[in-house]
Amino acid sequence: MRKLEGLPEAETDLRSLDAERRERLEYLADLLSELQTLAEREGCAKLPNLIAQSRAEAIAESLKA
């Protein structure tokens, strides 16, 4: 049986992509947190809650990565 070549590199690439995705989602969650604060300061009624839901999704997705 022939050994598959390149498999460790493929696994490393997948882990690297997962780490990049996690970092992007964490960054997005931080941005959403800032936007939520701005919306609250401006007295918006619904917007802070919508942004909070989006932030929660970004955090949940980052934990999957």
N, C-alpha and C positions, 0 to 999 in steps of 0.2 A: 504494500500500500504506500502510495506517495504522500509525503508530508506536504501540507498546504503552506505555501510561502506567502509571506506578507500578512498573515493573520494578526500577529502582535501589533503591527503598524495600524491595521484597521481598527483594532480595539482602542489603541491610543487616540486615533483620529476621532472615534465616536465619543470617547471621554472628553476630548478637547472641545468638541461641538457641544456636548452637554454642559460643560463648564462655561462656555461662552453664552449659551442660552440662559443659564442661571444668572450670570452676571448682568445680561441685558434686562431680564425680568426684575432683578433686584433694583437696577437703576430706574426702570420704569415705575416700580413701586415707590421709590423715593420721590420721583417727579410728581407722581399722583398725590403723594402726601403734601407736597408744597402747594399744588393746585387746590387741594381740599382746604388748606389753611387760608389761601387767598379767597376762595369762595365763601368761607365762613366769615371772614373779615368784611366782605362786601354785603353780608346779610342775605345771601341767597338761601332760599328755603329748601329746594330739592337738590341743587347741584352738589353740595357737600356729601349727601348720602349716595348719590350716583357715583361720584368719584371714589368714595370709600368702598363701594362694591367692586369697582374696577381694581382698586389697590389690593383688596383681599384676593381677587382672582389672580393678579400678578404674583402675589406672595405664594399662593397655593401652587401655581404653575412652576414657580422657581424651586419649590421643594420637591417636585416630581423629577426635575432635571437631574 
